[in-house]
Amino acid sequence: MIASMRAFFSNKHGASADRDRSARMETSIKHRGTVKSFDRRKNRGLIEADSSGEFLIFERSGIYQNPQVPPVEGQRLTFELGTVDGQRCAVNLGNV
């Protein structure tokens, strides 16, 4: 999991590949979690799910409430589970 997170944050696919990727939603169940980190340059972050302790990647474009304001470490968000390139991620993020 850590290696896949590093690859995601390293932007190894290039900017054009990022634009072509789209998250697929797995469920419409709302989960809650805490932002652990956010890279403003790459507009990507990690959120820790309250229920499982799993770390999930998210993109700033996945935030539907006030997306102009970048999330900060420790911020509480709701989210749904999705997949990007076969990897689980957080999508449809909103404020708690």
VENKAUR-V828270 format. One record per backbone hydrogen bond with DSSP energy under -1.0 kcal/mol. NH is the residue of the N-H (numbers start at 0). CO is the residue of the C=O. E is the energy in kcal/mol with one decimal. If there is no record, write none. Layout:
nh->NH co->CO e->E
nh->NH co->CO e->E
This chain:
nh->4 co->0 e->-2.1
nh->5 co->1 e->-2.4
nh->6 co->2 e->-2.3
nh->7 co->3 e->-2.1
nh->8 co->4 e->-2.5
nh->9 co->5 e->-1.9
nh->13 co->10 e->-1.4
nh->17 co->13 e->-1.4
nh->18 co->14 e->-1.6
nh->19 co->15 e->-1.2
nh->20 co->16 e->-1.2
nh->23 co->82 e->-2.9
nh->25 co->80 e->-2.8
nh->26 co->80 e->-1.3
nh->30 co->78 e->-3.4
nh->32 co->76 e->-2.2
nh->33 co->47 e->-1.9
nh->34 co->74 e->-2.7
nh->35 co->45 e->-2.7
nh->36 co->45 e->-1.3
nh->38 co->43 e->-3.4
nh->42 co->38 e->-1.6
nh->43 co->38 e->-1.3
nh->44 co->57 e->-2.5
nh->45 co->36 e->-2.1
nh->46 co->55 e->-2.6
nh->47 co->33 e->-2.8
nh->48 co->53 e->-2.8
nh->49 co->31 e->-3.0
nh->52 co->48 e->-2.0
nh->55 co->46 e->-3.0
nh->57 co->44 e->-2.2
nh->59 co->42 e->-2.6
nh->61 co->58 e->-2.2
nh->62 co->59 e->-1.8
nh->63 co->92 e->-2.5
nh->68 co->65 e->-1.4
nh->73 co->34 e->-3.2
nh->74 co->71 e->-2.2
nh->76 co->32 e->-2.3
nh->77 co->93 e->-3.1
nh->78 co->30 e->-2.1
nh->79 co->90 e->-2.8
nh->81 co->88 e->-2.5
nh->82 co->23 e->-2.6
nh->83 co->86 e->-2.4
nh->86 co->83 e->-2.2
nh->88 co->81 e->-2.6
nh->89 co->56 e->-2.6
nh->90 co->79 e->-2.9
nh->92 co->61 e->-2.3
nh->93 co->77 e->-2.0
nh->95 co->75 e->-1.2
